[in-house]
Amino acid sequence: MEINYTTSLPDKNEYYSLFESTGWNKEYKLDKEQVFKTLLNSWFLVSAYKEEKLVGFGRVISDGVMHALILDMIILPEFQRNGIGSVILAKLKEKCVSHNIFDIQLFSAKGKAGFYKNHGFSCRPENAPGMEIKLGLAQTK
């Protein structure tokens, strides 16, 4: 399967369809413009295409020195388990390494932690758990 990878912003409509495929927007309830704005605020991103179709995506937000956070690793379900996510993740990690970023963090989707462990990530220790607080649109609806 030939997949082309770019570091260019994907088309707004294509990305919105990819984002919708995750089911995440059931919680966030974001419109196309809001979802696309998240991409504009990225430090680095990788898009994967099969011919002209956007089939995968991943991005990083970072301070460019100490910390990077991988977000929105999305592969269309029918294209999963073909190595696309592995290539995207490798490209995201390579960018961070090239900038001597101290650590890379991410939140794994349910059932996907094994994928990240296979790529060198580990769960945070019990004595230093990740934390979150829900704000904004998702909390009020």
C-alpha positions, 0 to 999 in steps of 0.5 A: 500500500503506497502512502504519502506523508506530508508536513502540510496542513490537510484540507479542512473538510478532509481533516474534519471527516477524519476527526469525526471518524474517532467519535471524539466530537461526541464530547467536544461538539466542535464545528469544522472551523474550531477543529481546524484552528487546533491544527493551526496552533500545532508545532509540527504535524504529519498527514498521511494520504492514500492517493488523494484521500487523507487516511492518517494524521498526528501532531505535536504541540511544544515549547520547542525546548523541554516538552512536547505533547503528541495529539490527535493520532488518527488513522481511518479504521479501514487503514489501521494495522498497516504501519501508517500510525507507526510512520507518523509517530516516528516522524513526530518523534524525529522532529522532537529529537532534532530539537533536543526536546527533553520529553514527549508526552501523550494521552492514549485512546482507550485500548491503544496503549500497547501501540505506544508501548511498542514505540518506546512510551511508558505509562506514567508512574503512580506517584506522578500521575497525569492530571486533567480538568475539563473546561469549556464547551465539552463541560457545559453541554 
